[in-house]
Amino acid sequence: MAEREPIPAPEGRVAALAEQARLGRWRMGAGNRAGLTGKQWGDARLHLYEEGLVVTDPDSREWVFRWETTSVHQNLSTLNGMTQDATYMLVGADGVALSVGRGGNGLFKRDLPGVGVTSHTRGPFVVYEGQWGPEIQKGVLRAQGNAALERLQRGETLTYGGVSFDRHSVSVKRKSVPWTEVAAAEVMHGSLTFNNAANRGVLSCAIPKVANLYLLLALTDRLKG
């Protein structure tokens, strides 16, 4: 994997925003891709922290996301089994969404309200997605995992984009399957598929429509039959 450019820890307003949002320790920074498609974002930066991230653009705008209250949708483009680029759409508790990374988010405009998005900005084409992208998913899992389990124990239904479930069953669109019939969840060919004991898919949802993929997979391991 190529080494990322040495972007220093932010100071000034970005550091102040991170402190105000209680994002914890700064971990890494990544910049906008050079070239025509990313030109409008110029020196945009993504700053990854332990508990969230800050994205800045050349017009002095900032987006702040804290893992505790953020949903993330990912879309990876592959060639011969290798990741070519990836885009992560971050959705705040207010429904304001920002897509970062090289590529598309895999969703049509008509899909956005269905995953809780009230407004969407196509953000910078931030590079080194293979380094900061999985860390976003891990951060959401770490920050929201215990609370999700507590909600399930109280009998609540959880919804992560196109997938909903409670302690008894999992649903995609209008089809529901008891957890007793689910042996595993598998990510393949751009979809999340719930398989039965015979390794046959019983439910499937396109990955871009799945929110908090790592969290959902972890909860599936706890609930499956």
PEWO-V692709 format. One record per pair of residues at least 12 apart in sequence whose C-alpha atoms are under 7 Angstrom apart, sorted by the first residue. I is the first residue (numbers start at 1). J is the second residue. If there is no record, write none. Layout:
# PEWO-V692709
<<I J> <I J>>
This chain:
# PEWO-V692709
<<4 128> <7 29> <7 30> <9 26> <23 49> <23 50> <23 51> <23 52> <23 66> <24 49> <24 50> <24 51> <25 49> <25 50> <26 48> <26 49> <26 50> <27 48> <27 49> <27 50> <28 47> <28 48> <29 45> <29 46> <29 47> <29 48> <30 45> <30 46> <30 47> <30 126> <30 127> <30 128> <31 43> <31 44> <31 45> <31 46> <31 126> <31 127> <32 44> <32 45> <32 124> <32 125> <32 126> <32 127> <33 125> <33 126> <33 127> <38 124> <38 125> <41 57> <41 58> <41 124> <42 58> <43 57> <43 58> <44 56> <44 57> <44 58> <44 124> <45 57> <51 66> <51 67> <51 139> <52 65> <52 66> <52 67> <53 65> <53 66> <65 92> <67 139> <67 140> <67 143> <68 140> <68 143> <68 144> <69 92> <69 93> <70 90> <70 91> <70 92> <70 93> <71 90> <71 91> <71 92> <71 211> <71 212> <72 88> <72 89> <72 90> <72 91> <72 211> <72 212> <73 88> <73 89> <73 90> <73 208> <73 209> <73 210> <73 211> <73 212> <74 87> <74 88> <74 89> <74 105> <74 207> <74 208> <75 87> <75 88> <75 105> <75 106> <75 207> <75 208> <85 102> <85 103> <86 101> <86 102> <86 103> <86 129> <87 99> <87 100> <87 101> <87 102> <87 103> <87 104> <87 105> <88 100> <88 101> <88 105> <88 133> <89 105> <91 117> <95 116> <95 117> <95 118> <95 119> <96 117> <96 118> <96 119> <96 120> <97 117> <97 119> <97 120> <97 121> <98 120> <98 121> <98 122> <98 123> <99 121> <99 122> <99 123> <100 123> <100 124> <100 125> <100 126> <101 124> <101 125> <101 126> <101 127> <101 129> <102 125> <102 126> <102 127> <105 208> <106 208> <107 208> <115 161> <115 162> <115 209> <137 212> <137 214> <138 214> <140 212> <141 214> <141 215> <145 215> <152 166> <152 167> <155 167> <160 210> <160 211> <160 212> <161 209> <161 210> <161 211> <162 205> <162 209> <162 210> <163 210> <167 223> <172 203> <172 205> <179 223> <179 224> <179 225> <180 224> <180 225> <181 196> <181 225> <182 194> <182 195> <182 196> <182 197> <182 224> <182 225> <183 195> <183 196> <183 197> <183 224> <183 225> <184 196> <184 224> <185 217> <190 206> <190 207> <191 204> <191 205> <191 206> <191 207> <192 204> <192 205> <192 206> <192 207> <193 205>>
